[in-house]
Amino acid sequence: MRRRRYRPSVVAASLGAAVLVGSADARASSAWGDAALTRDDARIEVGPDGVLTVTHTLGLEVTGKRFRAFVIDGVDDGAEPPEGPGVAADRDGPGWLVQIDGAKGERLAGLVEPAKEPRRLRVHLGEAGLARGDWTVHLRYRVDYAKLHLFARDEASLHFTWQAPKWPDGYDAGKITFVLPAALAEPRVGLVDPAGGELGSQAVEEIALVAMQRTPEVDVVELTRPHVAHGDDVSWVVHVDPRALPTVASHLPRPERDTFRVGEEAQGIRAHPTWLLGAPLLALLLGGALALRDRGARRAAAAARTELRPLVALPLVARAALYGLAVAGACVVTTAGHLYVSAALLVAGMALATLRPPLPCDARRPRGRWLAVPVTAIPSPRRPRGSPFDPSTPSGIFLALAGLAGVASAASFVARTHVELAIVGVLHALALVPLALTGRASHLPPSLARDAWPVLAPIAAALRGVGEVNVKAMARLLAAHQAGDGADGGVDEVRLRIDVAEALRATGLQHLEIGCAIVQGTGAATLLPELLIRLRDGAEALARFDDLLDETAGSATFARLAGRDAVERVVVVRPAVTTPRAMRRWVEWALATASGGAPARAAPPLAGSVLAAAASL
């Protein structure tokens, strides 16, 4: 049996006549006595231009002979026909066509038009209405939310409010689907409370099941309600990333950042008189902590024969006072909502509390005497006692852990009611970081007496079995009145002395020494081994070294210095690679060069040397 098809113009004309003929029936059935609503699946598609296309898939159960029309109450103002072919009715008036499907495969056309009352649409069902049975009505319309200025903007998102229609009957398994352009931040849905505010996602989850699907093209939020009561007109607030709707976002003013919610949330804190008393107390405590740190760091620097280097060159009293005032002032300014001023004060406070690593002492050392000493006479490595906040000390570890636990506990407590305020509080705690991480004992220049032997001992072990040489430890000793606090037991420096055979001494090579040089890096200073070749002036060995230094310049840095007397000359070799094995090869090279034999290769090529040197720093 062929299905009868109607052209839109014929259907529209017939429906227009049916509107007049069946208006009495429509009024009689306005209470829906001849039918019942079984479902309403609403799909709201948001376009990039801010136009909403709303599709209602309505399930109707007709129990009377004919059900001709019904009214939807609660649609958006400014509802228009959707775009697409076969939609607009070929007649005078604002109506448009809808599709109606029957349970047995029937397909009819209906007409929808705005009612006289606001926010209502009247739907006319076919030419003669719907017969008894189950029917599905597909109703679509579009609303330009951007044109109607229904979008609003907050600090992080755009949002709009969509209200579901009110139905005279309740139904089960109500579904609302929001389809939004894809963006980096996921969308979220809230509820409008009776007072006009917004209830968060927790309130939504109490009345609906929320499912989200994210694809490269769209983000889909699906809300399923177990039951929708009659007359229910819940309003949903949808938040979307502004980058999903760039055209809409470009026409909305940005909110004032100085009116950030932290200022509003802090009103209660600012109202307490205890806070006004707490700010000066906080400034006093922080200033005292900085003074205590600097006193310990200054004492340790004096023992290492160097000086403190504050980032801001001011006297200690001034820096301590300004540091406390800056951090306490940042806290006070934050409660007023002026976050830019607060951030500037925090940066200034951290700069005032920062100490740069001290430079090695380049002053001329007092004269001393080099003597061979047993290993047991070499002082053990140790760091002078400095700042009480140094994390490498037990007190520093305890204070650091206590501070972290205190900040975490306070932030967790505050976050229960004010998340933004908790985040700002954690950021303010960063002002304490310079107290612990600068002015540490590990930043002091290393000692050529205490810290050199751990570097030289592995080299001494690697030199065992090298030719006819004798390796022994030697120390530079100062007189008792010259030692002071910078030397341990009068020991000022430690080196390795390598005595050579008589045959090599005859060529002009007196002996070799391996010591340590203090090298200042981008951070603290460190010790690097260097080889000292002591030669007689005018000797044959000195001429050989002069001829070969240019050939090996890619593997080390060379320097020629005067010796301890008028006839001694010193060639200083600072290799790019300073491992014990590399230093052994440099000693073998020096011995072979002095003897006049073919010198062994002393170090890797330049590229490898540079990489190894960078790694050793």
C-alpha positions in Angstrom: 0.0 0.0 0.0 1.4 3.3 -1.1 1.8 5.9 1.6 0.2 9.2 0.9 2.5 12.1 0.8 1.6 15.8 1.1 3.4 18.7 -0.3 4.3 21.4 2.3 2.0 23.9 0.6 -1.0 21.6 0.6 -0.3 20.5 4.2 0.0 24.0 5.4 -3.2 25.1 3.7 -5.1 22.1 5.2 -3.6 22.8 8.6 -4.6 26.4 8.4 -8.2 25.4 7.8 -7.9 22.9 10.6 -6.8 25.6 13.0 -10.1 27.4 12.5 -12.3 24.4 12.4 -10.7 22.6 15.3 -10.0 25.6 17.6 -12.9 24.6 19.8 -11.5 21.1 20.1 -8.1 22.5 20.9 -9.5 24.5 23.7 -11.4 21.6 24.9 -8.4 19.4 25.0 -6.1 22.0 26.6 -6.2 20.0 29.8 -4.9 17.1 27.8 -7.9 14.9 28.7 -7.5 13.0 25.4 -3.7 12.4 25.7 -0.8 12.1 28.1 2.8 13.0 27.9 5.1 10.0 28.3 8.5 11.6 27.6 10.4 14.7 26.7 14.0 14.4 25.5 15.4 17.8 25.0 18.6 18.4 23.0 20.1 21.9 23.1 22.9 22.4 20.5 24.9 25.6 21.0 26.5 27.0 17.9 29.8 28.9 17.8 27.8 32.1 17.1 25.7 31.7 20.2 22.5 30.4 18.5 20.7 27.6 20.3 18.9 24.9 18.3 16.5 23.2 20.6 14.9 19.8 19.7 12.1 18.3 21.8 11.3 14.6 21.2 7.9 14.3 22.8 6.1 11.0 23.4 2.3 11.2 23.4 -0.2 8.5 24.4 -3.6 9.4 22.8 -6.5 7.8 24.6 -9.4 9.7 23.0 -10.7 9.5 19.4 -8.8 12.5 18.2 -6.1 14.7 19.8 -5.7 17.8 17.7 -3.4 20.3 19.5 -1.5 21.2 22.6 0.5 24.1 24.0 4.1 24.1 25.3 4.5 26.5 28.2 7.9 27.9 29.1 9.9 28.1 25.8 12.4 30.9 25.3 11.3 34.2 24.1 12.3 34.8 20.5 11.8 31.2 19.3 12.2 31.0 15.5 11.9 28.3 12.9 15.0 26.2 12.6 17.2 26.4 9.5 16.9 23.7 6.8 14.7 22.6 3.9 11.1 21.7 4.4 10.7 23.7 7.6 8.9 26.9 6.8 5.1 26.6 6.1 3.9 27.9 2.8 1.3 30.2 4.2 0.9 33.6 5.8 2.0 33.5 9.5 5.0 32.7 11.7 4.4 28.9 11.9 6.7 26.1 10.8 6.3 22.4 10.2 7.0 19.5 12.7 7.3 15.8 12.1 5.0 13.3 13.8 5.8 9.5 13.8 3.3 6.8 14.8 4.0 3.6 16.6 2.9 1.6 13.4 5.2 3.5 11.1 2.8 6.4 10.2 4.4 9.7 9.4 2.4 13.0 9.6 3.1 16.7 9.5 2.1 19.1 12.1 2.3 22.9 12.5 3.8 24.9 15.4 3.3 28.6 15.9 3.7 31.1 18.7 0.7 31.5 20.9 -0.7 34.8 22.0 0.7 34.3 25.5 4.4 34.9 25.9 6.8 32.0 26.2 4.3 29.6 24.6 4.1 27.6 21.4 0.9 25.9 20.0 1.4 22.6 18.2 -1.3 21.4 15.7 -1.2 17.7 15.1 -1.9 16.7 11.5 -4.9 17.6 9.4 -7.5 15.8 11.5 -5.5 15.3 14.7 -4.0 12.1 16.1 -5.9 8.9 16.5 -5.7 6.6 19.5 -2.2 5.2 20.1 1.4 6.2 20.7 3.0 9.0 18.8 6.3 10.8 18.7 6.5 14.6 17.9 9.8 16.1 16.8 9.7 19.8 17.6 12.6 22.0 16.7 13.2 25.7 17.1 16.1 28.1 17.4 16.9 31.0 19.7 19.7 33.5 19.2 21.0 33.9 22.7 23.8 36.2 21.6 21.3 38.6 19.9 19.1 38.5 23.0 22.1 39.1 25.3 21.5 36.0 27.3 25.2 35.1 27.7 27.2 36.4 30.7 30.9 36.3 31.5 32.7 35.7 34.7 36.4 35.3 35.4 36.9 31.9 33.8 33.9 31.0 31.7 30.8 32.1 29.7 27.4 31.0 31.0 23.8 31.0 30.1 20.6 29.8 31.7 18.1 27.5 29.9 14.7 26.7 31.4 12.9 23.5 30.7 9.2 23.8 29.6 6.4 23.1 32.1 4.1 20.1 31.3 0.7 19.4 32.8 1.7 15.7 33.3 4.7 14.2 35.0 6.8 11.6 33.2 9.7 9.3 33.9 13.3 9.2 32.5 13.5 12.8 31.4 16.6 13.6 29.4 18.3 16.9 28.7 21.4 17.0 26.4 23.6 20.0 26.0 25.9 19.9 22.9 28.7 22.5 23.0 31.7 23.3 20.8 34.8 21.6 22.0 37.2 23.6 24.1 40.2 23.0 26.5 38.2 23.4 29.7 35.3 21.0 30.1 31.8 22.5 30.5 29.8 22.2 33.7 26.2 22.6 34.6 24.5 24.1 37.7 21.1 24.9 39.0 19.3 28.2 39.6 18.1 28.3 43.2 14.9 30.0 44.2 16.7 33.0 45.5 18.3 33.7 42.1 21.8 32.4 42.9 23.5 29.3 41.5 23.8 25.8 43.0 26.8 23.8 42.0 27.4 20.4 40.6 26.5 18.7 43.8 23.0 20.0 43.7 22.7 18.8 40.0 23.8 15.3 41.0 21.1 15.1 43.6 18.3 15.3 41.0 19.9 14.0 37.8 22.5 11.5 36.5 25.3 13.5 34.8 27.3 12.0 31.9 29.9 13.8 29.8 31.4 12.9 26.5 34.3 14.9 25.0 35.3 14.6 21.4 37.5 16.8 19.2 34.4 18.5 17.7 31.9 18.8 20.5 31.4 18.4 24.3 28.2 16.6 25.3 26.7 16.9 28.7 23.7 14.5 29.3 21.3 14.9 32.3 18.9 12.1 33.0 16.2 12.6 35.6 14.4 9.6 37.0 11.1 11.4 37.2 10.0 14.9 36.2 6.9 16.2 38.2 4.1 18.1 36.5 4.7 21.8 36.3 8.4 21.3 36.9 10.4 24.3 35.4 14.0 23.8 36.5 16.5 26.3 35.2 19.9 25.0 34.3 23.1 27.2 34.2 25.6 26.0 31.7 29.3 27.2 32.0 31.5 26.9 28.9 35.1 27.8 28.0 35.1 31.3 26.3 37.4 29.8 23.6 34.5 27.6 22.5 32.4 30.7 21.6 35.0 33.3 20.5 32.5 35.4 18.7 30.2 35.7 21.8 33.2 36.2 24.1 34.6 39.0 22.1 31.3 41.1 22.5 31.2 40.6 26.3 33.2 42.8 28.7 35.8 41.1 30.8 35.2 41.3 34.5 37.3 43.5 36.6 40.2 41.4 38.0 40.6 43.7 41.0 37.2 42.5 42.2 38.4 39.0 42.5 36.4 36.9 44.9 39.3 36.6 47.4 38.7 40.2 48.4 35.0 39.4 49.1 35.8 36.2 51.0 38.4 38.0 53.1 35.9 40.6 54.3 35.3 38.5 57.4 39.0 38.2 58.2 39.5 41.9 57.7 36.7 42.7 60.1 38.4 41.0 63.0 40.6 43.3 65.2 42.9 40.4 65.9 44.0 40.5 62.2 45.1 44.1 62.6 47.2 43.1 65.6 48.5 40.0 63.8 50.0 41.9 60.9 52.6 43.8 63.0 53.4 40.6 64.9 53.9 38.8 61.7 56.3 41.5 60.5 58.3 41.3 63.7 58.6 37.5 63.6 59.7 37.5 59.9 62.2 40.3 60.5 63.6 38.5 63.5 63.9 35.2 61.5 65.9 36.9 58.7 68.2 38.6 61.3 68.8 35.2 62.9 69.5 33.5 59.6 71.9 36.2 58.5 73.8 36.2 61.8 74.5 32.5 61.5 75.4 32.7 57.8 77.7 35.7 58.5 79.5 33.7 61.2 80.0 30.7 58.8 81.2 33.0 56.0 83.8 34.6 58.3 85.1 31.2 59.2 85.5 30.5 55.5 87.3 33.8 54.9 84.5 35.3 52.8 81.6 37.7 53.2 77.8 37.5 52.7 76.4 38.8 49.4 72.7 39.9 49.9 70.8 40.3 46.7 69.7 43.8 47.9 72.7 45.6 49.3 71.3 47.1 52.5 72.3 46.9 56.1 71.0 43.9 58.0 68.6 45.9 60.2 67.1 47.6 57.2 66.7 44.4 55.2 65.1 42.6 58.2 62.6 45.4 58.8 61.6 45.8 55.2 61.3 42.1 54.7 58.8 41.8 57.6 56.9 44.8 56.5 56.7 43.7 52.8 55.3 40.2 53.6 52.9 41.4 56.3 51.8 44.2 54.0 51.1 41.7 51.2 48.8 39.7 53.5 46.9 42.9 54.5 46.6 44.1 50.9 45.3 40.7 49.8 42.4 41.0 52.2 41.4 44.2 50.3 41.5 42.3 47.0 44.5 44.2 45.5 46.3 41.1 44.2 48.8 42.9 41.9 50.0 45.1 44.8 50.2 42.0 47.0 52.3 40.1 44.4 54.7 43.0 44.1 55.2 43.2 47.8 55.9 39.4 48.0 58.5 39.6 45.2 60.2 42.5 47.0 60.2 40.6 50.3 61.7 37.5 48.7 64.4 39.7 47.1 65.2 41.2 50.4 65.6 37.8 52.0 67.8 36.3 49.3 71.5 35.8 49.7 73.8 35.1 46.8 76.6 32.4 47.2 79.7 34.0 48.7 82.7 34.4 46.4 86.0 32.6 47.2 88.5 34.7 49.1 91.1 36.1 46.7 93.1 38.0 49.4 96.9 37.2 49.6 97.4 34.3 52.0 100.0 34.4 54.8 103.3 32.6 54.2 103.4 29.0 55.2 105.6 25.9 55.0 105.0 22.8 53.0 105.7 19.5 54.8 104.9 15.9 54.2 102.2 14.7 56.6 100.5 11.4 57.3 96.9 11.1 56.1 95.7 11.0 59.7 97.0 14.5 60.2 94.7 15.9 57.4 91.6 17.6 58.9 88.3 15.9 58.2 85.7 17.6 55.9 83.1 19.6 57.9 80.9 22.6 57.4 80.9 25.5 59.8 77.7 26.0 61.8 75.6 28.6 60.0 71.9 29.4 59.6 69.4 27.5 61.9 67.1 27.2 58.9 69.7 25.3 56.8 67.9 22.1 55.6 71.2 20.2 55.7 71.2 20.5 59.5 68.8 18.7 62.0 67.3 22.0 63.1 66.7 23.1 59.6 65.1 19.8 58.6 62.8 20.0 61.6 61.8 23.6 60.9 61.3 22.8 57.2 59.0 19.8 57.9 57.1 21.8 60.5 56.6 24.7 58.2 55.4 22.5 55.3 53.0 20.7 57.6 51.7 23.9 59.0 51.1 25.5 55.6 49.4 22.3 54.3 47.1 22.0 57.3 46.1 25.7 57.2 45.4 25.5 53.4 43.4 22.4 53.8 41.3 23.9 56.6 40.7 27.2 54.7 39.9 25.4 51.4 36.8 23.8 52.9 35.0 27.2 52.7 37.3 29.4 50.5 39.4 27.6 47.9 40.8 30.8 46.4 41.9 32.2 49.7 43.7 28.9 50.5 45.6 29.1 47.2 46.6 32.7 47.9 47.8 31.7 51.4 50.0 29.0 49.9 51.5 31.5 47.5 52.2 33.9 50.4 54.1 31.1 52.2 56.6 31.2 49.3 58.1 34.2 51.1 59.7 31.8 53.6 61.6 29.9 50.9 64.6 32.3 50.7 65.2 31.9 54.5 65.8 28.2 54.0 67.3 27.9 50.6 69.8 30.7 50.6 72.6 31.4 53.1 73.3 27.6 53.4 76.6 26.2 54.5 76.9 24.3 51.2 77.0 27.6 49.4 80.3 28.6 51.1 83.5 28.3 49.1 85.2 24.9 49.8 88.2 24.7 52.0 91.6 23.7 50.5 92.4 22.0 53.7 89.2 20.2 54.9 87.5 19.6 51.5 90.5 18.9 49.2 91.5 15.4 50.5 88.3 13.7 49.5 89.1 14.9 45.9 92.8 14.0 46.1 92.5 10.6 47.8 91.0 8.7 44.7 93.7 10.3 42.5 96.4 9.1 44.9 95.0 5.5 44.7 94.9 5.8 40.8 98.6 6.8 40.7 99.8 3.5 42.3 102.1 1.7 39.8 102.9 4.7 37.7 106.7 4.5 36.8 109.3 5.1 39.4 107.5 7.8 41.4 106.7 8.3 45.0 103.3 9.8 45.9 102.7 11.3 49.3 100.5 13.8 51.0 101.8 17.3 51.8 100.2 20.1 53.7 100.9 23.8 54.0 101.3 24.7 57.6 100.9 28.2 59.1 102.4 29.5 62.3 100.1 29.4 65.4 99.6 33.2 65.3 98.6 33.0 61.6 96.2 30.1 61.6 93.1 31.9 63.0 89.7 30.3 62.5 90.1 29.6 58.8 92.5 26.7 59.2 92.3 23.4 61.2 95.3 22.8 63.4 97.4 25.2 61.3 96.8 23.3 58.0 96.0 25.8 55.3 96.0 23.6 52.1 96.6 19.9 51.2 98.2 18.6 48.0 99.7 15.4 46.5 103.5 15.5 45.9 104.9 13.1 43.2 108.7 12.7 43.5 110.4 11.4 40.3 113.5 9.4 39.7 117.0 10.9 39.5 117.0 10.4 35.7 114.1 12.7 35.3 115.4 15.2 37.8 118.5 15.5 35.6 116.3 16.8 32.7 115.1 19.7 34.9 111.9 18.1 36.2 112.0 18.7 40.0 108.7 17.0 41.0 104.9 17.1 40.3 102.1 18.3 42.5 98.4 17.7 42.3 96.3 20.3 44.2 92.8 21.7 44.0 91.6 25.0 42.5 88.5 26.8 43.7 86.3 27.4 40.7 83.2 29.6 40.9 80.2 28.4 38.9 76.8 29.9 38.3 75.9 28.8 41.8 78.3 27.9 44.6 82.0 27.3 44.1 83.6 23.8 43.8 87.0 22.2 43.8 88.7 20.9 40.6 92.1 19.1 40.5 95.0 20.7 38.8 98.5 19.4 38.0 101.6 21.5 38.8 104.8 20.6 37.0 107.8 22.2 38.7 110.8 22.7 36.4 114.2 24.5 36.5 114.5 27.6 34.4 116.4 27.0 31.2 116.3 23.2 31.5 115.8 20.7 28.7 112.4 19.5 30.1 111.0 23.1 30.1 111.7 23.5 26.4 110.0 20.2 25.6 106.9 21.3 27.5 106.8 24.6 25.7 106.8 22.8 22.3 103.9 20.5 23.3 101.6 22.8 25.1 99.9 24.2 22.0 99.2 20.7 20.7 97.3 19.7 23.8 95.5 23.0 24.4 92.1 21.4 23.4 92.2 19.1 26.4 93.3 21.4 29.2 94.0 25.0 30.2 97.7 25.8 30.7 99.5 28.5 32.6 103.1 29.4 33.2 104.0 30.8 36.6 107.0 31.7 38.6 108.1 29.2 41.2 109.1 29.3 44.8 112.5 30.6 44.0 114.3 32.5 41.2 115.2 29.5 39.2 111.9 27.5 39.4 109.2 27.7 36.8 105.8 26.1 37.1 103.5 24.8 34.4 99.9 24.6 35.7 97.6 22.1 33.9 93.9 22.3 34.5 92.3 19.4 32.6 88.8 19.5 31.2 88.3 16.0 32.5 89.3 15.6 36.1 88.5 12.0 37.0 91.2 10.0 38.8 91.9 8.0 35.6 92.3 11.1 33.6 94.6 12.7 36.1 96.8 9.5 36.0 97.1 9.9 32.2 98.1 13.5 32.6 100.9 12.5 35.1 102.1 9.8 32.6 102.1 12.5 29.9 104.1 14.9 32.0 106.7 12.1 32.8 106.9 11.0 29.2 107.4 14.6 28.0 110.1 15.3 30.5 112.0 12.2 29.5 111.9 13.0 25.8 109.9 9.9 24.9 106.7 9.7 22.9 104.1 11.3 25.2 100.9 9.3 25.8 97.6 10.8 24.9 96.6 12.7 28.0 92.8 13.3 27.6 89.8 12.8 25.3 89.2 15.1 22.3 87.9 18.6 22.9 84.1 17.9 22.4 84.2 15.1 24.9 86.3 17.1 27.3 83.8 20.0 27.3 80.8 17.7 27.9 82.6 15.9 30.7 83.7 19.2 32.2 80.2 20.5 32.1 79.0 17.3 33.8 81.6 17.6 36.5 80.5 21.1 37.4 
